[in-house]
Each structure stands twice: as C-alpha cells, then as structure tokens.
Amino acid sequence: MKSNRNRHILANTLAGLFLGIGVSLIVTLYGWVGWSSATPDLIIVFGIVLGLGVGLLPVRTTRAPEPRRP
Amino acid sequence: MVDDAPMRFRALPGLVVLPLVVVGVLASPAHGATSQGCSGTLSSVTAQGAPLGTVTVPSSGGTSKDPFRILWGDPVTWTGQTAQPMTAGTWRLTVQHPVWLFGLGELLSGHSHGLNGSFDTGQGGQTFTNSFTPSAIEPVTLPGTYDVAFAVAGDGGVLCTGTLSVRVVDSPFRNPLFWLAFLLTVAGLVMLFVFGVTKLTRPVYVRSSEREGGR
C-alpha cells in the first residue's frame, strides 16, 4: 500500500512539473504572456510549484474491505 | 467505508489560484506605445503582402494586450516625423529585458544586441519613411510578445526614442521549444491520468490498522 501511495505521489509530482513547464512555455510562445528576462525562470518555478502542489495533494483514501471469514 | 473527501479538496483552491497568480506576474503591464522627440507609424505585412499590423506612436496601441504584430521574415515599414529637420542618422531596435534563451545561438542570433541601420535622405526633412526586415535569415525563430525600444539619432542632435510591445506571430511549430513543451505536456497528461492522478478519481485502499497507525 505504501509503495502504491509513493507511486501516486511521484507520478503526480512529475506530471505537475511537466504540465506546468509545457503549458506555460506554449502560452509564452503563442504570445499570451510576454518574454522578459524573468520569464524562463518563472516557467521553471511554475512547473516546480505546480508539481509539488499536485504531488502533495492529499491522497483519497478509503478503508479496504475486511476479508470475509469463512 | 471511510472516505477523506473533504481532505482531498483542501489543496484544490490553491491549484486554481496559483496559475492565476503566476500568469499575473508574467503578464506585462499594458502601457501604450511611447515616443519622445518624434511621432510616427509602423506597419507590417505578410509574405503575401496583406496588412498584418499597424501602430501609431505615441498612442494607446502597441500594448502587451494589443501588440504590434510582425513576422521575422517580412518587412516592417515605418514613417516618422520630427520637430527638427535632419538629413542623415542611425536607427536602432532593441529587445528590452532580453531572455537568456537568446544565448542559444541561432535561436535569435543578433537580436539580443538589437537591429540597427542608417539612413541618408540627401536633403533635410522632417518626415522619413524606411523599411527593414526583422530577419530573413533566421533558421529558427522564437515567437512571442516582446517589449521593444527604438532610437533614431539624426544630425543636428535630433533624438527620437520610444517603446512598444511587439508580437512575433511566426508559427511556433518551427521552434524546437514548442515541441519540447508539447512533449512535456503530453508526458504530464499521461503520467497524471495513467499513473498518478487517480488520487482524485480512484481511491487508495488502506487497511484499518494502517489508517490508525498513520494518525
């Protein structure tokens, strides 16, 4: 169970990081946000923060059903 | 059956607010095109010669919300008027707050130091027309919105300066950064929906003893 939860956290953190960098880079390339000296750094920071945010979202836990006794 | 539904929504407002805050930080202030010592008009065309963008300086146009649109490889024509007559001079365009990505060589070669040129009308005048191509030799372009400054210095001490926002509307598909961003986005979505996210949609089952031990 623990490894399952860790797998979720790792996958979500990387997903948030990739999505944050990817989407904000596309938004900038299309000109919706301007290029400035701080833009590339902010794109990376946004990816990291979004990754940590998604990764550290509390996992939805549900009590597993008790095994039936014969 | 126990479900921590309220808990899983605790961080969601933050994830909604965060992108708005970051986009707000990234967005440039919406200043109009400014100029000192002169006034004028810039216009750009497409490869087929169709009008692409026009802006008058100074004016409320040329903002980050309504930038002057250009293509790297197609000509930009400008017409300027000065209060004092001048015969010859130099002009210079620079990108303000240049991005360190400009250092990637051919991505935007030369533009970190700006574009410049000279003109000589042969006779003194107060109205000038000229045109230039941002760059016809760029193998790879970096589209997006930039804050640009221009300066024209003429004989007799005539000086004209100004700023405006310019959007390079070349297709992003010709830029490797776009494909990197595309791959990252696809990879992120795959990881989110195939391997991860499921923390929002599919619960993680824990035994009673594990839940109690974790508290």
Contacts between the chains, C-beta under 8 A, distances in Angstrom:
chain1	res1	chain2	res2	distance
A	1	B	204	7.1
A	1	B	205	7.3
A	1	B	206	5.6
A	1	B	207	7.3
A	1	B	210	6.1
A	4	B	204	6.0
A	5	B	204	5.7
A	7	B	195	6.9
A	7	B	196	7.9
A	8	B	195	7.9
A	8	B	196	5.5
A	8	B	198	6.9
A	8	B	199	5.1
A	8	B	204	6.7
A	10	B	196	7.8
A	11	B	191	4.8
A	11	B	192	7.4
A	11	B	195	3.7
A	11	B	196	3.2
A	11	B	197	7.8
A	12	B	191	7.5
A	12	B	192	6.7
A	12	B	196	4.0
A	12	B	197	6.2
A	12	B	199	6.5
A	14	B	188	7.5
A	14	B	191	5.4
A	14	B	196	7.9
A	15	B	187	8.0
A	15	B	188	4.6
A	15	B	189	7.3
A	15	B	190	8.0
A	15	B	191	3.8
A	15	B	192	3.8
A	15	B	195	7.7
A	15	B	196	5.3
A	15	B	197	7.0
A	16	B	188	7.2
A	16	B	192	7.7
A	17	B	188	7.4
A	18	B	184	4.3
A	18	B	185	6.9
A	18	B	187	5.0
A	18	B	188	3.3
A	18	B	191	6.8
A	19	B	184	7.4
A	19	B	185	6.1
A	19	B	188	3.5
A	19	B	189	7.0
A	19	B	192	7.0
A	20	B	188	7.9
A	21	B	181	7.1
A	21	B	184	5.4
A	22	B	180	7.9
A	22	B	181	4.4
A	22	B	182	6.9
A	22	B	183	7.5
A	22	B	184	3.5
A	22	B	185	3.4
A	22	B	186	7.9
A	22	B	187	7.9
A	22	B	188	6.0
A	23	B	181	7.5
A	23	B	185	5.9
A	24	B	22	7.4
A	24	B	26	7.7
A	25	B	177	6.2
A	25	B	178	7.7
A	25	B	180	7.3
A	25	B	181	3.7
A	25	B	184	7.6
A	26	B	172	7.3
A	26	B	178	6.7
A	26	B	181	4.7
A	26	B	182	7.2
A	26	B	185	7.0
A	27	B	23	7.8
A	28	B	26	7.6
A	28	B	144	5.5
A	29	B	142	7.7
A	29	B	143	5.5
A	29	B	144	5.6
A	29	B	172	4.3
A	29	B	175	6.5
A	29	B	177	6.5
A	29	B	178	5.4
A	29	B	181	7.0
A	30	B	143	7.3
A	30	B	144	7.4
A	30	B	172	6.3
A	31	B	67	7.2
A	31	B	143	6.6
A	31	B	144	4.9
A	31	B	145	4.2
A	31	B	167	4.5
A	31	B	168	7.4
A	31	B	169	7.1
A	32	B	145	7.8
A	33	B	23	6.5
A	33	B	26	4.4
A	33	B	27	6.0
A	33	B	144	8.0
A	33	B	145	7.2
A	34	B	26	7.4
A	34	B	27	7.2
A	34	B	28	4.3
A	34	B	64	5.4
A	34	B	144	7.0
A	34	B	145	4.0
A	34	B	146	6.5
A	34	B	147	6.6
A	34	B	165	6.9
A	35	B	95	7.9
A	35	B	99	5.1
A	35	B	101	7.9
A	35	B	142	7.4
A	35	B	144	4.8
A	35	B	145	6.5
A	35	B	146	5.4
A	36	B	26	8.0
A	36	B	28	6.9
A	36	B	96	7.8
A	36	B	97	4.2
A	36	B	99	6.9
A	36	B	147	7.1
A	37	B	97	4.3
A	37	B	98	6.3
A	37	B	99	6.0
A	37	B	100	7.0
A	38	B	97	7.5
A	39	B	26	6.2
A	39	B	99	6.1
A	40	B	99	6.0
A	40	B	100	6.2
A	40	B	101	5.8
A	42	B	22	6.6
A	42	B	25	6.5
A	42	B	26	5.7
A	45	B	22	7.9
A	46	B	18	8.0
A	46	B	19	7.6
A	46	B	22	4.8
A	49	B	18	6.4
A	49	B	22	7.8
A	50	B	15	7.4
A	50	B	18	6.7
A	50	B	19	7.5
A	53	B	11	6.6
A	53	B	14	6.2
A	53	B	15	5.3
A	53	B	18	6.4
A	54	B	15	6.9
A	54	B	192	7.5
A	54	B	196	7.9
A	54	B	197	7.8
A	56	B	11	7.2
A	57	B	8	6.7
A	57	B	11	4.9
A	57	B	12	7.6
A	57	B	15	7.7
A	57	B	199	6.2
A	57	B	200	7.2
A	58	B	4	6.7
A	58	B	7	4.6
A	58	B	8	5.2
A	58	B	10	6.4
A	58	B	11	6.8
A	58	B	199	7.8
A	59	B	8	7.4
A	59	B	199	4.6
A	59	B	204	5.1
A	60	B	3	6.9
A	60	B	4	6.2
A	60	B	5	7.2
A	60	B	7	7.9
A	60	B	8	4.6
A	60	B	199	5.7
A	60	B	200	6.6
A	60	B	202	7.8
A	60	B	203	4.5
A	60	B	204	6.7
A	61	B	2	7.8
A	61	B	3	7.6
A	61	B	4	5.5
A	61	B	203	6.3
A	61	B	204	5.3
A	61	B	205	7.6
A	61	B	206	5.1
A	61	B	211	6.8
A	62	B	1	6.3
A	62	B	2	6.8
A	62	B	3	5.4
A	62	B	203	3.9
A	62	B	204	7.3
A	62	B	205	5.6
A	62	B	206	7.5
A	63	B	1	5.9
A	63	B	2	4.6
A	63	B	205	7.4
A	63	B	206	6.5
A	63	B	207	7.5
A	63	B	208	5.8
A	63	B	211	6.4
A	64	B	205	3.9
A	64	B	206	6.2
A	64	B	207	5.3
A	64	B	208	7.9
A	65	B	1	8.0
A	66	B	208	7.6
